[in-house]
Amino acid sequence: MSDEFMLDTDDLERRMNGAIASLRTEFASLRTGRGSASMLEPVMVEAYGQMTPVNQVGTVNVPEPRMVTINVWDKGLVGKVEKAIRESGLGINPQLNGTIIMLPIPELNEERRTQLTKVAGQYAEHARVSIRNIRRDGMDQIKKAKNDGQMSEDDQKIWEDEVQALTNRYITTIDEQLETKQAEIMQV
């Protein structure tokens, strides 16, 4: 390889890791019939004059697979937290027990599970597109260096193979995570 041109593969890898992290966050927000604290992340509560995430007004626990509880710290916010959960579109009906809000997770029917696997597939495809865009950026840098005379055709081929190998590794990771998530969703 030529000493004149150095592709910043660390930057490409960092950006690809960002796409994977974003995919994990999207997957965590999908309800699978099992309770998880992360399913409440998008829920915001009107508290002390501003919108606040639920996990900042109470302790979120998952005492059993089909139950999530929120122990609200300020008694005055219990009603607001309950209202925020009802209006969040999660499809969960909160039950009050003093300052503790219990969220029983209903069983998913087959049709809803199939819809959720399709949504997971869409999230994975968005992540693949992000990875491919990052690959394109890397390939463009290599072509520019070749056109500027900073590398030979052999070096160009070596760098392109390295970027493609990196891309393939991340696409495989996305596919594995999608397969795991879809199996989790379809599990009864």
Secondary structure, 3 states (H helix, E strand, C coil): CCCCCCCCHHHHHHHHHHHHHHHHHHHHHCCCCCCCHHHHCCCEEEECCEEEEHHHCEEEEEEECCEEEEEECCHHHHHHHHHHHHCCCCCCCCEEECCEEEEECCCCCHHHHHHHHHHHHHHHHHHHHHHHHHHHHHHHHHHHHHHCCCCCHHHHHHHHHHHHHHHHHHHHHHHHHHHHHHHHHHCC
